[in-house]
Amino acid sequence: MDLTQPTRINRFGALIGLICILMVTAITGCSKENRNILFNTPKQYEKMGLAVVHLNGDSTKSTEEYQHRIGPDDRIALRFLNNFDISAGVTITKQGSAESGVSFLVDKGGMVSLPMLGRVEVKGLTKQEAQVKLEELYSANFKNPSVEVSILGLSVAVQGEVRSPGVYQLQREKTTVLEMIATAGGITQYGKKKVVKVVRGIAQGVEPEIYIFDLRQLDAIETSELILRDKDIIYVEPRDIRVFAEALSPYSSFLTLLSTVTTITVVAINIVGR
């Protein structure tokens, strides 16, 4: 019997183990350098234990008072609550309905073409301000008109560790992050409830504001900063185990092959050594 055989096996096993350790270490290091995580923010904020962190923004502004202001490419819908008909000769778009009224596109100059009125400037107006202005203008055609204005097509993107990522319409004012995450199917088992980010301002071409919410804390759930705005991005950051699995994924075939070769080699050495 060759007494050196166990030594050979041990050395071979140690070599394979060393290779695997080096490879895993390299992949892990790579994943830490490039975590495949969107909207990276310093990790120190996660360790501070704060319910809400606000980056790159003016913390003195009150989100609670926020109202969307009409801008170019917005679509507004009009409905007369006292049943006056302005839709004669007007095509109701796919975004308009019997409930929302007839919809009209705001052009690049902030103007909208309306029946009986022609071009009207609505840029910069809130929904309520537009209603007051249009009621005043339509009073020349109707007695005591009551106009309801809706702003259509407002949306947010939900990304990261949710069950159904995608772009979702803001169906009503003051929709919260929690409500939109629920619409997207909720956070997956791999999502960090303590690192839910809202990124604001990218679509407007300005330096984005980033909110980091720890949804495990009641203070985060109750804050008015949870109210969403048009073109916000919600991002649920993945847990480290998901990041590590994604880092290993490109090497899965190699690791499987390495494991198979190692097993066959060890078995062959055992057989030969008998």
N, C-alpha and C positions, 0 to 999 in steps of 0.2 A: 504494500500500500504506500502511495506517495504522500509523505507527511507534509509536503509543501503545498498540496492541493487546497486545503482550507485557507492557507495564507493567500493563494492566488484568488480564491473566491472572495475573500474578505477585501483584498485590494481592488478587485474588479467592482464589487458592490460599493466600496467607498468612493471609487472614481465616478461611478454612475450617480451616486448620491451627491457628490460634489458638483457635478455638471448640472443636476436638477436644481440644487440650491443656488448656484450662480445664475442660472437662467431665471428662476423665480425672483431672485433679488434684483436682477436687471429689469425684469418686467415690472416689478413693484416700484422700483425707482423711477422707471419711465412713466408709470401711471400716476405717480405723485407729481412728476414734473408736468405732465400733460394729462390731466385727469379726465379728459373728454367731458368736462363739465362746462355748461354755458354760463355766461355772466359771472365769472369768477370774482369773488370778493375775499378780502383777507380773513383768514380763519379766526383771528382774534375776536371777531364779532360773535362767533358762535359760542365762545367761551365766556362772554360777558354776562350771560344769563338775562339779557334784556328781552322784553316781549316784542318790541319793535325797534329796528335800527333804520335810520333814514340817511342815505348817502347822496352826495352831490346835489342836494336840494335846499330850498329855503324852508327851514323848519318852522318859521313864523307864519307861513301860509296855512290857512285852515281848510283842510280837505272837505270838512263837513259842509262848507258854504259853496263848494264847487258846483257849477252848473255848466253843462256843455254849451258852448257858443257856436252858432252856425258858421260854417266856413265853406270854401270852395269844395265842390264835389260831394257835399252833403246832399241828402235827398229829404225834402220835407213833405209831409202829407197834411192836407187841409180837410177839415170836416166841419160843416155848419150844423151846430147843435139844434138850431131852429128850422132845419130841413130845407134851407135855401139850396137850390141846385146850381152849382157852377160848373158841373161836369159836362154840360152839353158841348159837343165838339171837341172834347178833351179825351185823349186815350189814357185809360188807366193802366199803369205799368204793372209788371209782374210783382213789384214791391208794394203796389197799392192794393187795397182791398175795400170791401164794403165797410169793414170795421175801422180801418185806418184812414179812409178817404182817398182822395186823388193825390198822387205824389208828383213832385216837381224837382228837377235837378238844379242845384245852385251852381252857377258857372264860375269860371276862374276869377271873375271880378267881384264875386259875392252877390250877384244879381240873380233873381229868379223871375221867369215869365209866368204871370198868373192871368187867368181869364178875367176880362173886364178891366183889369188894372194895368196890364202890360208889364214892363220890367220894374221890379221893386228890389231895392237893396235890403238884404237881410243879414249880411255879413256882420259877425260880432254880436248878434242878438241871441239872448237865451230864448228858450221855447216860449216862456211867459211874455217876454218883451215883443216877440214876433206876433203873438196872438193879439196883444194890445194894438200894435201898429196896423195889423191887417183888419181888425174890427173897425178901426178909425177910417181906413181907406175904403172898406166895403160899405160903410154907412152912407156913402154917396149913392149906392145902388140898392141897398136893402135897409129896412127899418130895424134898428137895434140888432144888428147881426151878432151872433155868438160863434166865434171861430175857435176850433180846437186845432192846435198845431202839434204834429208828432215829427220827431227826427228819426228817420229810418237809416238802417245800414250801419249803426254803431256796433263795433265788435271788439273782441279781445282774443288773443291767442293764448292757449293753455298748452304748455310743453313740460317735458320731463317725466317724472314718475307718477303719471295719472293713467287711468285705464283707457281713456279715449282722447288722446291729444288731438288738438285741432283748433280751428277758428270758430268762435261762437258769437252769436248776436247778443247784444245787450237789449233784452226785451223790455226792460223798464229802467227808470232812473234809480240810482242808489243800489245797484246790484253789488253784492259783496264778493270778496275773494272766496270765501267759504261756499257761497251759493254757486259760483262758477266752477269751482273744483268738483262740487257735487254733480253739476251738469256734465262734467267730463268723466264721470264714473267714480270719482274719489281717488285718493292717494293709494298707490300700490304698496305691497309689503316692503318694497325696496326704497320707498320714498322717505325723506327726512321731514317729519312734521315740524321740526324745529328750524328748518331752513327752507321756507317758502318765500320766493322772491317775486316782487312785482317791479317790472322795468318799465319806465314811463319816459316818453319823449323821443324815442328812436325814430318814429314815423314823422315827427315834426322836424327832424334834422338838427336837434339840439343835444347838448350833453345830457345823457339819460340820468334820470333820478332812479335810485334803486331802494326799495323797501325790503327789509328782511324780517319776516314774521315768524315767531315761534308759536305755532298754533296749539301747542300744549298748554300755553298760559292764557288764563281768562282775560288778562289785560289786552292781549293781542286780538282776541276775538271781539272785544267790546270797542276797540278803537275806531274812530271815524275814518282813519287812514285806510281801512279795509275796503272803502268804497272805490269801485273801479271807474276808469275813464276810457273813452274811445281810444283804441289802438294800444292799450296796455298789454303787456306780456306777463303772464303768470308762469313761473318756472319752479317746479318742485325738484329740489336737488336730490340726486341718488345717494343712497348709503354707500359706504366704502366697499362693502362686499359686492355690490353691483359694479362699481368701477373696476375692482380687481378682476371680476369675471369677464368684463368686456376687454380688459387688457390681455387676459389669457386667451381669449377667443381666437385670435389669428394664429396662435401656436398650438391649437388643440390637436390638429392632425399630427404635428411633429411629436407632441407629448404622448399621444397614443402609440405612435410608431416606436418611440423610445422605450415606452413601457413594455411593448410586445417583444422588442429585441432583447431587452434586459431579461425578461422572463425566460425566453428561449435559450439565451446564453447561459443563464444560471442553471437551468435544467440540463443542458448539454454538458456543462462542467461536472455536475453531480453524477451524470451517467458515466462519463469517461473516467471519473475518479473512483468508481466502484471496483 
